[in-house]
């Protein structure tokens, strides 16, 4: 009896394994190019065609397009029908259409090459981090001061005004009354300044330097420039500070990628010009 039980068990197992129905989750999902969404004569529109149509739309409308997929499929069908109609009219033989197709083919190939090159231009995480660590002075907030000044023609006048300030005089009012500088009407205000701004505005360097040396809420002694005698007041001040890596990481990535793009394209185009023996006749331009 023991001998005959094993063949029966083996035969039963074979039946179970050989004829069991696979679970729905185990079924192979058809590829996008196998899913037909529409047919028009011999032509078909597949899910792959639909996805490609959506992905070629501007990024800001792709999400809306996917949400309105039935309308987008109708739109794709309409475009294909018009294309079929254009072919039936023999438009592919028209000279202007042929010229446009040549230009379109050229542009598509150029864009494809550029897209492939983008992978080489993207900086690695290490390159981005190294750029930050090796050039930290580039990634700082710029120190600023909010300042004002009074300008008079003699040292004596300046010292007299300084005495008035020491006794509690209002800086803005004294500037309006006595200053000869263009800013007198606004109480001597120079607004917010960054270091080196005097090179653009023509303000004497000594005034900017003094404003940055003062503490917020204080005024200077009498100082001299090529234009006269001054008293400078700093009403607000913010020191430069180091920006955190995460705050500038994206900007560094874009900068490094741009640098790589420029160098790579310059090198490639130089080689291609030599390879194809480029000759440009700029003098023939109208």
Secondary structure, 3 states (H helix, E strand, C coil): CHHHHHHHHHHHHHHHHHHCCCCHHHCCCCCHHHCEEEEECCEEEEHHHHHHHHHCCCHHHHHHHHHCHHHHHHHHHHHHHHHHHHHHCCHHHCHHHHHHHHHHHHHHHHHHHHHHHHHHHCCCHHHHHHHHHHCHHHCECCCEEEEEEEEECCHHHHHHHHHHHHCCCCHHHHHHHHCCCHHHHHCCEEEEEECCCHHHHCCCHHHHHHHHHCCCCEECCCEECCCCEEEEEEEEEECCCECCHHHHHHHHHHHHHHHHHHHHHHHHHHHHHHHCCCCCCHHHCC
